[in-house]
Amino acid sequence: MPRRRPLPPDTRPDWRDPDMPVIRKYTFANGTTKTEIDPDYERRYREHMMEAAPHPDYRRDPTYNMRRKK
């Protein structure tokens, strides 16, 4: 049985690094775009989106329990 070659070292960024920048395309209100964002900005932005989003009551959703008799 032939020996397997060892795998090359992994050079991908470590996703557990808290200082790793968020890399994706952002378009700001004034029209400027940026691809690398500070992780703290991303966290604050996501917290704001969670607070601004309406949280409907799941029991009022007509699709919550489709088997229930109406």
Secondary structure in CASP SS format (residue, H / E / C, confidence):
PFRMAT SS
TARGET T0000
AUTHOR 0000-0000-0000
METHOD secondary structure of the structure
MODEL  1
M C 1.00
P C 1.00
R C 1.00
R C 1.00
R C 1.00
P C 1.00
L C 1.00
P C 1.00
P C 1.00
D C 1.00
T C 1.00
R C 1.00
P C 1.00
D C 1.00
W C 1.00
R C 1.00
D C 1.00
P C 1.00
D C 1.00
M C 1.00
P C 1.00
V E 1.00
I E 1.00
R E 1.00
K E 1.00
Y E 1.00
T E 1.00
F C 1.00
A C 1.00
N C 1.00
G C 1.00
T C 1.00
T E 1.00
K E 1.00
T E 1.00
E E 1.00
I E 1.00
D C 1.00
P H 1.00
D H 1.00
Y H 1.00
E H 1.00
R H 1.00
R H 1.00
Y H 1.00
R H 1.00
E H 1.00
H H 1.00
M H 1.00
M H 1.00
E H 1.00
A H 1.00
A C 1.00
P C 1.00
H C 1.00
P C 1.00
D C 1.00
Y H 1.00
R H 1.00
R H 1.00
D C 1.00
P C 1.00
T C 1.00
Y C 1.00
N C 1.00
M C 1.00
R C 1.00
R C 1.00
K C 1.00
K C 1.00
END
